[in-house]
Amino acid sequence: HKENRLIFEFTKHASEVISERGIPVEFVERVISGPELTLQDAGDPDLIHYLSKIGEHDGRVLRVIVNIKSSPVRIVTAYFDRSMRGRL
């Protein structure tokens, strides 16, 4: 069967911070293709937060913020969210 893959692009900001933070693109792809938790952004209805634990990164939670209204979907930013540690 064909894998259902979300078509997305990185904003310039997202590309820069992912590189600066040493977050592999594969981790970002994994989180948005199969999040453990999705949350609506508190301030912007176009943004969805995708969160998942990353086993290879000591189980830390990667938060990927995505603009779902753009086409293709745009990844706005991504970071390891210390406040979610132990909560997923």
C-alpha positions in Angstrom: 0.0 0.0 0.0 1.1 3.6 -0.6 2.1 5.5 2.5 0.0 8.6 3.1 2.5 11.5 3.2 1.7 15.0 4.0 3.1 17.5 1.5 4.9 20.3 3.3 7.6 22.9 3.0 9.8 24.6 5.6 9.6 28.4 6.1 13.0 30.1 6.0 12.8 30.5 9.8 12.0 26.8 10.3 14.9 25.8 8.2 17.3 28.0 10.1 16.1 27.0 13.6 16.0 23.3 12.8 19.6 23.5 11.6 20.7 25.7 14.5 19.1 23.3 17.0 20.5 20.2 15.3 17.1 18.7 14.8 17.1 16.1 11.9 14.5 16.7 9.2 13.6 13.1 9.6 12.4 13.8 13.2 10.3 16.7 12.0 8.8 14.5 9.2 8.1 11.7 11.7 6.3 14.0 14.1 4.0 15.6 11.5 3.2 12.2 9.8 2.3 10.5 13.1 1.9 12.9 16.1 1.1 11.6 19.5 -0.7 14.8 20.3 -2.0 17.7 18.2 -3.0 21.0 19.7 -4.7 24.1 18.2 -2.5 27.2 18.6 -3.8 29.5 21.3 -3.4 32.7 19.3 -3.6 31.7 15.6 -6.3 29.4 14.2 -4.2 28.6 11.2 -1.5 27.0 13.3 -1.5 23.4 14.6 1.1 22.1 17.1 2.2 18.5 16.5 4.0 16.7 19.4 5.8 13.4 19.7 8.5 11.8 21.8 11.7 11.1 20.0 13.2 7.9 21.3 16.6 8.5 19.9 16.7 11.9 21.7 16.2 10.5 25.2 12.4 10.5 24.8 12.3 14.3 24.6 9.2 15.8 23.1 9.6 17.5 19.7 7.0 20.2 19.0 6.5 21.1 15.3 4.2 24.1 14.6 2.5 24.0 11.2 0.4 26.4 9.2 -2.3 24.1 7.9 -4.0 26.9 5.8 -1.1 27.3 3.4 -0.6 25.2 0.4 1.6 23.2 0.6 1.4 23.1 4.4 4.2 25.1 5.9 6.4 24.2 8.9 6.8 27.4 10.9 9.2 26.2 13.6 10.3 23.1 15.6 11.9 22.7 19.0 12.3 20.2 21.9 9.6 21.3 24.4 11.0 21.0 27.9 7.5 21.8 29.4 6.1 18.6 27.8 8.7 16.3 29.2 7.1 13.3 30.9 3.6 14.5 29.8 3.2 12.4 26.7 
